[in-house]
Amino acid sequence: MKTKAALFLGLGLALTATASVAELKIGVVNINAVLEKSTQFEEAKRRMDQKFLPRKKQLESQQSEIQTMDEKLSKDASVMGDAERRKMEKEIQGKVRDAKRAQQEFMEDFNASRNEELGKVQRHILEAIRAIAKDDKFDLLLTEGVIYSNQDIDVTAQVQKKLSSMPK
């Protein structure tokens, strides 16, 4: 008896929920497409290049110097004295260690800065999505995990347009 009552109650709730869902305004946003086409993202990439290009060139220069020294050692090892060869090997090892440390510091700084810049852009995108949701009276906007969506409910282009009109 209880199971029949629960079944009827569940069926009634399901029918009510279905009627309510039919009135919802739902949209989908492809955040990656918005991100890739946003001027804010392009500006962030430009700032990152500007900030890290000098250090990247310095690291490349260090690697080139190490390679040159290593080639010289390989070429001249047979004519060098033991002390001179050991001194050069030790110098190369020191430069390799310094280069590895500099590379690691560079990557840590780069990743931290990239995450910060990406966070700023993502906040702008979320502001644009929220503004569209409020302005167009959406009940639900989905971003990730959507397997299929009808083009009629895709608001990605609207978000891109809104984002481009927002201050950077």
N, C-alpha and C positions, 0 to 999 in steps of 0.2 A: 504494500500500500504506500509506504513511504517512498519507495523507488519510483512509483508511478507519479506521485505528486512532484518529486524532484525532477522527473523527466518532463512533465508538463511545464513546470516553472522554468526549467532550462530552455525549452523550446520557445516559450513566451519571451524570455529575455533575448534569445537569439533573433527572433523576428523583430523585436523592438530595436535591437542593435543594428540590424540590417536596414531598417527604415531610417535610422539616424545616420548611418554611414552614407546613404544615398544623398544626403544633403550636404555633406562635407565638401569643401573645396581643397583639393590636394594638388601639390606640385612637386617637381623633382628638379634638383640642381646638380649639375656635374661640377663639383668643386675643382677638380684637376683642370678641366677645360677653362674655367674662370681664371684660375691661378696662372696658367700658361699664357693667357692672352691679356692679362692685366698690365697696365702701365706701372702699377706699384711693384709688381714682380720684376719687371724690366729695370726699374730704378734700383731695386734692391740688388740685382745682379751687377749693375754698373757700379754701385757703391762698394760691393764686395771685391770686384776686380780692381778698382782704384785703391782700395785699402790693402789688398794682399799681393798685387802684382810685383811690387818691389821686393818683397820677401821671397816670392817664388823665384824671381830672377836670381836673387842672391843664393838660394839653395841650388839652383841649376849651375851657377858659377862654381860653387863648392864642389859639386859632383864632377864637373869638368876638370877642375884642378886635381882632384883625387885621381881621376882616370889618367890624366897626363902624367902625374907622378908615378902611378902604377906601371904605365907603359915604359917610362924612362927606367924604372927599376928593372923591369923584365929585360929590357934591351941592354942595359949597362951592367947588370949584375955580375956577369962573368969577368968584367974588367975592374970592378970595384973591390976595394979591400973589405975584409970582414967587418971592421968597425964602421966604415962608411955605409955599407949595405944594411947593417943592423940599425944604424941611426936613421936611415931613410925609411926602413920598414916601420920603425917605431913612430916616425913622423906621419907616415900614411895611416897607421892605426889610430893615432890621435885625431887626425883630420876626419877619418871615417866615423869615429865615436862622436865628434863634435857635430858632424853633418847629420847623423842619426838623431841626436838630441834636438838639433835645430828643426829637423823634419817633423819630429813628434810634437814639439811646441807649436810649430806652424799648423799642423793638423788640428790640434786641440783648440787653438785660437780661431782657426777657420771655421770649425764645426760650431763652436759657441756663437760666433758672429752670424753664421748662416742660420742657426736656430732662432736667434734673436730677430733677424731680418724677416725670416719666414713667419714667425709669430706675429709680427706687425702686419704683414700682408694678410694673414689669415684673419686677424681681428677686423681689418677693413672689409674683407669679404663677408664675414658674419654680420657686420653692421649693414651692409648692402642687402643681404638676404633678409634680415629682420625688417628693414625698411620696406622692402617689396612685400613681405608677408603681411605687414600692417596696412600698407597702402592699398593692396589688392584684396585684403580681407581673406587671406588663406587660413584654413583651419590647420593644415599640416603641410610642411615642406620637408621632403626627404633629401638626404645628400648622398649617403654611402650605403652600400649593400643592396641597391636596387638592381634586380636582375633584368627587368623589362619595364619600360614606361612608354606610354603613348606620347607622341610628340606634342599633342595638345596640352599636356600638363607639364612639359619641360620648360622651366623658366630660366634656364642657364643664360640665354641671350639677354634677358631682362636684367639679370644680376650683373653681367658684364657691362651693360650700358650704364646701370646705376653706379657701379664701381668706378667707371671711367669719369663720371661726373662728380665723384666725391673728391675732396681735397686729399692730396698725397701727404 
